[in-house]
Amino acid sequence: MDTRIPAGLADLLDRPIVGVLATVTPDGSPRQSPMRFTWDGCHLRMSYTIPRRKFTSLQANPNYSFLLTDPDAPDRCLETRGWLVTVQGDADGTFYAALGAHYGDDPGEPPDDVNDRVVLILDATSFIAM
């Protein structure tokens, strides 16, 4: 596995593409979910809520895989692997709104679940061209 982003695929991390986040549940079974994200050059950031299964899975086993497929050229795929670094609160919905803006959503009211809303910060330790 390589710690560098493969040539010609870095744009997939910057574009508003919905990726597939794979984790392992506490009972050992795999689980995949479509997720929006931002990339800061080192970490993936995703909005989530505490009571949901993905949060529980990452708390039990912080390892993940995140697959991005270029919607304009489906043969261009990038898998990122790593682990959950930390979780930050987002009770005011600031990150949630910024993430929505990145994906072209109209600004609106914060979601009803803001008290449980968090930012998952995922370390990207390897990249694989698919």
N, C-alpha and C positions, 0 to 999 in steps of 0.2 A: 504494500500500500504506500501511497505517496502523500507526503504532506504538502505538496504543491498542487495547485489547481491545474488540471491538464490544459494544454494549449488549445485555444479556441472555444473554451467552455465557460470562462469566467463571467460572461454576460448573463448566463442562466441564474447566477446568484444575485444579480442586480435588477433583473426584470421582475415585474409583478406576476410571477408564475405560481400557481398552487402546486406544492410538492406533496409527496406522500411520506409521512413520518411513521417509521416502524419502531416499535418498542417490544419489550417482553413483559407480559403481565406477571403479577406475583405468583400465579400458579404455573408459570413457565411457558404459556402459550404466546404465540406472536400476535401482535395487533397493529393494524395500519390505519392511519387517518389522514385525510387531506388537510393540509395546513397552509395558511398564509405565513409569510416570514419577511424579515429584513436581514440584511447581511452587512456587517460593519468591517469586514476584512479579516476578522478573526472568529466572530461568533454569529450564529444564527439566533434571531430573537423571534419568539412566537407568543401570541396572546392566548391565554387559556384560563380556566377556572379551577379552583382547588378541588371541588367535589367530584370532578369528572375522572374517568378511568385512566386517561393518558397521564395525568398528574400523579396518580397513585402508582402507576407502573414505573414512571421515571424516578419516583422516590425510592421504590424497592430495588430497581436496577437502572442506574443512570445512563446505560449505554443506549445508543440509538443509531438508526440509519435513516437518511433523508434522501429521497430520489426525486430529481427534477428532470422533466422531459420537456423539450422545446415544443410548444404547441404548433410552431410554424414548420418544424422539421423533426418529426418524432424519432428519427434515428440519432438525434443529438441528445444524449442523456448524461447526467452527472449524479453520482452517488456520493454523499458526504457521510462520514461516520465520526463518532466521537461520544461525548458524554455530557450530561447535564452539569453545568458549572454551578449555577445558582438560580434562585427564583427571587424576583423582585415584585413587590406589591404594585398594583396599578389601580388602586381604589378610585382615583378620579378619572380613569379611562383615558389618560393622556396617550399612552402607547397604543391602546386600542384605536383611538382616533387617528393617530399618525399612520398606523398600519393600514387602516381603511383608506386614508388619503393616498398612500403608496399604490393601492390597488384601484384607485379611481372612484371610491365611494363618495357620495355626497355627505358633507358633514351633517350630523344630526345629534340627537340626544344620545348620551352614553347608554350602554345596555343596562338592563335591569339588574344584572348580576355583578355590578361594579365592586361590591364589597368582597367578592370572592375572586375577582380578576387579578391575574398575575402575569408577569413576563417570564417566560422560560428562556434562559440564556444557555445556549448549547455550544460547547467548544467543538470546533471542526478540526479533527486531528488527521483525517485522511480523505483523499478525493480519488474517485475511481471513474474513469470514462467508461461508459457502457456502450 
